[in-house]
Amino acid sequence: MPSSTIQWFPGHMAKARRQMEENLKKVDFIIEIRDARMPFSSRNPLIDELAGKKPRLVLLSKMDKADPEDTKRWIEALHNEHTSALAVDLIKGGFKNKVIARSLELNKAMIEKQKKRGIRPRALRAMVAGIPNVGKSTFINSLAGRKAAMTGDRPGVTKSLQWIKAGSDLEVLDTPGVLWPKFESQESGLILAALGSIKDDVVHMDDLAIYCAKYLSEHHPERLIETYGIEKIEETPWETLEAIARKRGWLQRGQVDENRTMRTFIQDIRSGKLGRITWELPPVADAHQSEAADDAEEAAKREDEQA
């Protein structure tokens, strides 16, 4: 694990924060795009800080790369009075009507208030926000039905603000991807880096590979065994990676080529070669499960005492 806190706050992202603060005043609600494989780590705490109680529609992108059951749990965990969540496949598309319908539902109170005051409801205005590389530009282009935003597989492609019309009911404001000055945990920083939301020169590739090998060994050992044809999970993440390297022939003069092993392993994860994996579970759901278990235990104790 890295010894120092991962830092990532280039000047253009500081500017984006200021722009976000200014433009939040112009919108009715926020469409926040997160990566379905890491819904917690890909959230932007700045949005929580700046948005207040504005309604929020959270779109979980890259759902085709995440575990479908875990995605369902995340959608349930994210839902509250001011927030609605929806999983989308930005590449296949076909989500425009769902997004518009959910946006109208989320802003129903405001629309009804306008009607009571005799005001004809205008198109809803939303800010589209999220961290780099979650698919914001792809989402914008799908809504607009044309290439309205730049797309790319590198973090931070979107550099400026622009309004996009998405039919008569919705207008969206595209914003640059914004990261925050300091990650809330080392784990979040590693997950973001492993899945490509942070440039590769920010975190050492060895740290990413070891972290991912450890997570997969604990939560999805069968994926490592099936994908790479190894016999078993070894005692340490490095020994497991070493076994994978020898099985795949990632060697140099008979020894494990560490650089090739680490980079190829991370590339396999990013490309989905190990299957649909969600790299973190919803904390709310886990808390509810723990609370339910505690309640059941207390009930059992009371029954024993009464008996």
Backbone torsions as a table, in degrees:
resi	resn	phi	psi	omega
1	MET	NA	143.4	-179.8
2	PRO	-64.3	146.1	-177.9
3	SER	-84.9	-24.4	-177.5
4	SER	-109.3	156.2	178.4
5	THR	-68.8	134.9	-179.5
6	ILE	-72.6	128.4	179.2
7	GLN	-114.3	140.3	-179.8
8	TRP	-160.3	91.3	-178.9
9	PHE	-149.3	69.6	179.1
10	PRO	-60.9	161.4	-176.6
11	GLY	-56.9	-39.7	-177.7
12	HIS	-67.3	-23.3	177.9
13	MET	-79.0	-30.6	174.5
14	ALA	-65.2	-40.0	177.2
15	LYS	-63.9	-40.5	-179.8
16	ALA	-61.8	-35.4	177.8
17	ARG	-61.8	-45.8	179.9
18	ARG	-62.6	-40.8	179.0
19	GLN	-65.0	-37.9	179.4
20	MET	-62.8	-44.4	178.4
21	GLU	-58.1	-44.1	-178.2
22	GLU	-67.3	-41.9	-172.8
23	ASN	-84.6	-14.7	174.7
24	LEU	-60.5	-28.1	179.6
25	LYS	-69.0	-18.8	-174.9
26	LYS	-93.9	-6.3	-173.4
27	VAL	-117.0	158.9	178.5
28	ASP	-86.7	-33.8	-177.5
29	PHE	-156.3	176.1	-176.6
30	ILE	-118.5	134.9	168.3
31	ILE	-104.7	109.0	-178.3
32	GLU	-105.0	122.7	179.7
33	ILE	-98.2	126.9	176.6
34	ARG	-122.4	163.7	177.5
35	ASP	-87.7	122.1	-176.9
36	ALA	-61.1	-21.3	178.7
37	ARG	-76.4	-19.8	-178.0
38	MET	-149.4	64.4	-174.6
39	PRO	-60.8	-27.8	178.6
40	PHE	-82.6	-50.8	-175.9
41	SER	-67.4	-27.7	-179.3
42	SER	-89.0	3.4	174.7
43	ARG	-78.7	156.1	179.4
44	ASN	-111.1	108.4	-179.9
45	PRO	-57.1	-24.8	177.8
46	LEU	-62.0	-34.8	178.7
47	ILE	-65.6	-41.9	176.4
48	ASP	-58.8	-42.2	-177.1
49	GLU	-68.9	-40.0	-172.0
50	LEU	-92.1	-26.3	-170.0
51	ALA	-79.2	-24.5	-176.9
52	GLY	63.1	-129.4	-178.3
53	LYS	-103.2	18.7	175.7
54	LYS	-60.1	137.8	177.3
55	PRO	-56.8	148.5	-178.5
56	ARG	-136.9	131.5	173.5
57	LEU	-107.3	112.8	179.8
58	VAL	-93.7	120.0	177.2
59	LEU	-103.9	122.2	177.7
60	LEU	-91.1	103.6	-178.7
61	SER	-83.7	171.5	178.6
62	LYS	56.9	34.7	-179.7
63	MET	-62.0	-24.4	179.4
64	ASP	-71.5	-11.7	179.4
65	LYS	-105.2	-5.8	-178.2
66	ALA	-105.3	158.5	176.7
67	ASP	-66.4	123.1	-174.8
68	PRO	-61.3	-35.8	179.6
69	GLU	-69.1	-40.3	177.8
70	ASP	-65.5	-35.4	178.6
71	THR	-63.8	-41.6	177.4
72	LYS	-60.0	-42.2	179.7
73	ARG	-64.5	-39.7	179.0
74	TRP	-65.0	-41.1	179.6
75	ILE	-60.4	-41.7	177.8
76	GLU	-65.4	-41.2	-177.2
77	ALA	-69.1	-31.6	-176.9
78	LEU	-79.9	-21.0	-175.2
79	HIS	-70.6	129.9	172.2
80	ASN	-153.3	-167.4	-174.8
81	GLU	-58.6	-36.1	-175.8
82	HIS	-108.1	-2.5	-172.6
83	THR	-129.9	137.8	173.5
84	SER	-125.7	151.8	-177.7
85	ALA	-131.6	148.3	-176.8
86	LEU	-149.5	133.5	176.0
87	ALA	-90.1	135.9	-177.4
88	VAL	-135.4	149.7	172.4
89	ASP	-106.2	100.0	-174.0
90	LEU	-68.9	-25.6	-179.0
91	ILE	-75.6	-46.9	179.8
92	LYS	-72.4	-30.2	-179.8
93	GLY	77.3	-155.0	179.5
94	GLY	77.4	15.4	-176.4
95	PHE	-107.2	-5.0	-172.9
96	LYS	-55.7	-50.5	-177.9
97	ASN	-63.1	-36.8	178.8
98	LYS	-65.6	-41.9	-179.5
99	VAL	-65.3	-43.7	179.6
100	ILE	-64.4	-44.9	179.8
101	ALA	-61.4	-43.7	-179.7
102	ARG	-67.9	-33.9	178.2
103	SER	-65.4	-43.2	178.3
104	LEU	-64.1	-40.1	179.3
105	GLU	-65.3	-41.5	-178.0
106	LEU	-66.0	-31.6	-178.0
107	ASN	-105.2	21.4	-176.1
108	LYS	-57.0	-42.7	-178.1
109	ALA	-61.4	-43.1	-180.0
110	MET	-66.3	-41.2	179.9
111	ILE	-63.7	-44.0	179.1
112	GLU	-63.7	-37.7	179.2
113	LYS	-63.6	-41.0	178.3
114	GLN	-63.5	-43.3	-178.8
115	LYS	-62.8	-41.3	-179.9
116	LYS	-64.3	-29.4	-180.0
117	ARG	-87.6	4.4	179.0
118	GLY	77.6	17.0	-180.0
119	ILE	-96.1	129.7	177.4
120	ARG	-74.5	119.8	-176.7
121	PRO	-58.1	129.7	176.2
122	ARG	-88.7	178.6	175.6
123	ALA	-63.0	137.6	176.6
124	LEU	-65.1	145.9	178.8
125	ARG	-116.1	125.1	-177.5
126	ALA	-127.0	146.1	170.5
127	MET	-95.8	128.6	175.5
128	VAL	-95.8	121.3	-175.2
129	ALA	-138.5	165.2	179.1
130	GLY	160.8	172.5	178.9
131	ILE	-81.0	168.5	-179.8
132	PRO	-59.2	147.6	170.3
133	ASN	69.3	24.8	174.3
134	VAL	-98.0	-5.9	176.1
135	GLY	105.7	21.7	-177.7
136	LYS	-60.8	-45.4	-177.2
137	SER	-66.4	-38.9	176.6
138	THR	-62.1	-41.4	177.8
139	PHE	-61.9	-47.4	-179.8
140	ILE	-58.9	-46.6	-178.5
141	ASN	-63.6	-37.2	178.6
142	SER	-67.3	-41.0	178.2
143	LEU	-64.2	-43.0	-176.0
144	ALA	-77.2	-20.4	-176.9
145	GLY	73.3	19.4	178.9
146	ARG	-160.2	174.0	179.0
147	LYS	-81.7	87.8	-177.8
148	ALA	-96.3	-19.1	-178.4
149	ALA	-134.1	150.6	176.9
150	MET	-70.1	143.3	175.9
151	THR	-124.2	157.6	178.1
152	GLY	-178.3	164.6	-178.4
153	ASP	-97.9	12.4	177.1
154	ARG	-106.0	139.1	177.8
155	PRO	-58.1	139.0	172.7
156	GLY	82.9	29.9	-179.8
157	VAL	-70.1	-43.7	-179.1
158	THR	-70.8	127.1	-175.8
159	LYS	-118.8	-15.9	-175.1
160	SER	-136.0	171.8	-178.5
161	LEU	-96.5	143.5	175.8
162	GLN	-156.1	144.6	176.0
163	TRP	-89.9	137.6	180.0
164	ILE	-127.6	130.7	177.8
165	LYS	-85.9	128.6	178.4
166	ALA	-120.3	62.9	-177.7
167	GLY	86.2	-169.6	-175.3
168	SER	-82.4	-14.6	-175.0
169	ASP	-101.2	-9.8	-172.3
170	LEU	-149.3	133.4	170.4
171	GLU	-123.6	136.4	-177.2
172	VAL	-123.2	145.9	178.0
173	LEU	-107.9	115.2	178.7
174	ASP	-79.7	139.6	177.8
175	THR	-129.0	153.9	175.8
176	PRO	-61.6	152.2	174.6
177	GLY	-63.4	135.6	-177.0
178	VAL	-124.1	122.8	170.4
179	LEU	-101.5	170.9	-175.7
180	TRP	-108.8	162.1	-173.3
181	PRO	-61.3	-31.6	-173.6
182	LYS	-145.9	129.0	179.3
183	PHE	-70.1	147.5	-177.7
184	GLU	-70.1	-25.5	178.6
185	SER	-153.2	156.0	175.5
186	GLN	-60.4	-37.5	-177.8
187	GLU	-61.5	-45.3	178.7
188	SER	-61.2	-41.8	178.7
189	GLY	-61.7	-40.2	-179.9
190	LEU	-69.0	-41.0	178.8
191	ILE	-63.7	-45.5	178.2
192	LEU	-59.0	-43.1	-179.3
193	ALA	-68.3	-42.1	-178.1
194	ALA	-63.0	-34.4	-177.2
195	LEU	-95.4	8.1	169.7
196	GLY	89.5	16.2	178.6
197	SER	-90.2	-4.0	175.8
198	ILE	-129.9	142.3	-179.8
199	LYS	-59.1	146.0	-173.8
200	ASP	-63.8	-19.2	-178.6
201	ASP	-84.8	0.5	-179.9
202	VAL	-83.5	-36.4	-178.6
203	VAL	-126.1	141.8	-179.3
204	HIS	-68.7	134.4	-177.2
205	MET	-60.1	-33.1	178.6
206	ASP	-61.7	-41.1	179.7
207	ASP	-63.0	-40.4	-179.8
208	LEU	-65.1	-47.7	-176.6
209	ALA	-63.0	-43.6	179.8
210	ILE	-63.8	-43.6	179.3
211	TYR	-60.8	-47.8	-177.2
212	CYS	-66.6	-39.1	178.8
213	ALA	-64.2	-38.2	178.8
214	LYS	-66.2	-46.9	-179.2
215	TYR	-60.9	-47.0	-178.5
216	LEU	-66.9	-37.0	178.4
217	SER	-62.3	-36.1	-177.8
218	GLU	-83.4	-37.0	-171.9
219	HIS	-107.2	-30.9	-178.0
220	HIS	-139.1	56.5	-177.8
221	PRO	-58.5	-32.4	-178.2
222	GLU	-63.9	-28.6	179.6
223	ARG	-66.6	-41.4	178.9
224	LEU	-66.7	-42.2	-178.2
225	ILE	-66.7	-44.9	-178.0
226	GLU	-72.0	-40.7	-175.9
227	THR	-69.7	-40.9	-173.1
228	TYR	-107.8	-5.1	175.8
229	GLY	71.7	23.1	176.8
230	ILE	-80.5	160.6	-175.1
231	GLU	-78.8	-35.7	-176.4
232	LYS	-160.8	169.7	173.7
233	ILE	-83.5	128.5	-177.8
234	GLU	-80.1	177.1	-175.0
235	GLU	-66.8	-34.2	-179.3
236	THR	-124.0	155.9	178.1
237	PRO	-57.4	-40.1	-179.5
238	TRP	-64.0	-40.8	179.5
239	GLU	-64.9	-34.2	176.1
240	THR	-66.9	-43.2	177.1
241	LEU	-63.7	-37.2	178.4
242	GLU	-64.2	-41.6	178.3
243	ALA	-63.5	-40.1	177.9
244	ILE	-62.6	-44.3	-179.0
245	ALA	-62.1	-42.3	179.9
246	ARG	-68.7	-37.2	179.0
247	LYS	-65.8	-38.6	-177.3
248	ARG	-89.1	-7.6	179.5
249	GLY	77.3	28.1	177.9
250	TRP	-85.0	69.1	-173.3
251	LEU	-122.1	160.6	175.7
252	GLN	-141.1	111.7	-176.4
253	ARG	56.3	40.9	175.8
254	GLY	84.0	-9.3	-180.0
255	GLN	-106.7	155.6	179.1
256	VAL	-61.6	127.2	175.6
257	ASP	-81.8	95.9	-172.4
258	GLU	-61.3	-44.5	-177.7
259	ASN	-61.2	-46.9	179.2
260	ARG	-64.7	-41.0	-178.1
261	THR	-61.5	-49.7	-177.5
262	MET	-63.5	-47.2	-176.9
263	ARG	-67.3	-42.0	-179.2
264	THR	-67.0	-38.1	178.6
265	PHE	-62.0	-45.8	178.9
266	ILE	-66.6	-38.8	176.7
267	GLN	-61.6	-39.8	178.1
268	ASP	-62.5	-39.3	178.5
269	ILE	-65.4	-47.7	-177.8
270	ARG	-64.8	-32.8	-178.3
271	SER	-83.5	-6.8	179.2
272	GLY	83.7	16.9	-177.5
273	LYS	-63.1	-26.7	-179.1
274	LEU	-91.2	9.0	177.2
275	GLY	95.4	-171.8	-176.2
276	ARG	-84.3	110.3	-175.3
277	ILE	-128.5	131.6	171.0
278	THR	-101.2	126.8	-170.1
279	TRP	-90.7	1.0	174.1
280	GLU	-157.5	145.1	-177.8
281	LEU	-98.9	152.1	-177.4
282	PRO	-64.0	121.4	-177.8
283	PRO	-64.5	-33.4	179.8
284	VAL	-64.2	-45.1	179.8
285	ALA	-62.6	-42.1	179.1
286	ASP	-62.9	-39.9	180.0
287	ALA	-64.3	-42.0	179.1
288	HIS	-62.6	-41.3	-179.8
289	GLN	-63.7	-42.5	-179.9
290	SER	-65.0	-42.4	179.5
291	GLU	-64.1	-41.6	178.9
292	ALA	-63.5	-39.6	179.3
293	ALA	-65.1	-41.3	178.1
294	ASP	-63.6	-41.5	179.0
295	ASP	-62.6	-42.2	-179.8
296	ALA	-64.4	-38.4	179.9
297	GLU	-66.6	-42.2	178.2
298	GLU	-63.3	-41.5	179.9
299	ALA	-62.7	-40.7	180.0
300	ALA	-63.9	-40.2	179.5
301	LYS	-63.3	-42.9	-179.5
302	ARG	-63.3	-39.7	179.5
303	GLU	-64.0	-39.3	178.9
304	ASP	-64.9	-41.3	-179.3
305	GLU	-65.9	-40.5	-179.4
306	GLN	-68.1	-33.4	179.1
307	ALA	-69.6	NA	NA
